[in-house]
Amino acid sequence: MLNEVKAVLSRSSATIWQDVAGGCALMVVLIGALHFPGII
């Protein structure tokens, strides 16, 4: 299984960072949306 993960990461190394950045952006938006009602 570890070999499969390494193979997938080596094949998709160009897009994996974009996926990570997109996931982080979604989490920031979610946390911001959850805290927004408390600000008003």
Helices and strands as residue ranges (DSSP letters): H 2-11, H 13-39
